[in-house]
Amino acid sequence: MTNSNVVHGLPINGKHNGRPAIEALAGGSFLASYWYARPGSNKIGKQVDQAIELVGEDEIFFLDNGAFTAFKNGISIADDAAYLDGYFDWAAGVLNRCPQAVAIIPDVIDGDTSDNRRMISEAVCSGIDTERLVPVWHLHEDFDYLEYLVENFNHIAIGSSGDYWKVNSEDWKCRIAKMFGFLDGLFEDDEFAAAYVKPRIHMLRGIAVMDAWEFDSADSVNIAVNHNAQKKRNEDLDAFRARVETKAKCGHGYADPKLGTIAEIAEEIAAWKLERIAESDAAPAEDNIIIFKAAA
């Protein structure tokens, strides 16, 4: 997983060697939330501008819609037209200045597939290039919807939700294993693999589990929140960053011993695929919404 991106959430406060701490993350990847950049609550200051200058050439800058933070505060952004318009305008401005930036489509964390399909339609109508939009697939949502996202987007963010809310719980790990098994199965089909490019998979709030799974990227605010505490433990920001990023990039995927061996997981996934095929053959096809991205 050496080509993966370890994404550091902003804002990061404080100093490092007499300079703003964010400069110690130069050459890396970033995530900035509109929740902290929105008018009247700009807690992120100039760090979006700084991140545009500091992001590495082969790294990524995620523009987050703030739905998770709003959700934790008992707020839904899905029907707040002013908030959504502000997010799309803000994201479009950053996208125009930063070729590494992509925008996460506003999502309904505890909603159903129809809710989030509606949010995709709104995002496409915002005028932002679909190639730079990132939908969120929530772990409680069905795999047919995940397949639709695979067919239409370059990146997919994974959100922990429902029974799989707690990252790295046993239920979460089983669901993630099935998700990767499903994705692998799609691209084992020669016709499907010839028609579509496998999207990059981003795990929201997931740096701590990157070493155990085949995520292309993951984010957290670990560095931003804890670097001052680590300094008191005689680990400066450079060393802290190096330790976090090295661990995240040194995994091999499907490697959690609590789930069993890789062979055991593969056997379980194979059995699950056969079950899904049987269910699919017996069920009526689900109507699809408009396809925004043509097959390659």
Secondary structure, 3 states (H helix, E strand, C coil): CCCCEEEEECCCCCEECCEEHHHHHCCCEEEEEHHHHCCCCCCCCCHHHHHHHHCCCCCCEEEECCHHHHHHCCCCCCCCHHHHHHHHHHHHHHHHHCCCEEEECCCCCCCCHHHHHHHHHHHHHCCCCHHHEECEEECCCCHHHHHHHHHHCCEEEEECCHHHCCCCCHHHHHHHHHHHHHHHHHHHCHHHHHHCCCCEEEECCCHHHHHHCCCCEEEECHHHHHHHHHHHCCCCHHHHHHHHHHHHHCCCCCCCHHHCCHHHHHHHHHHHHHHHHHHHHHCCCCCCCCCCCCCC
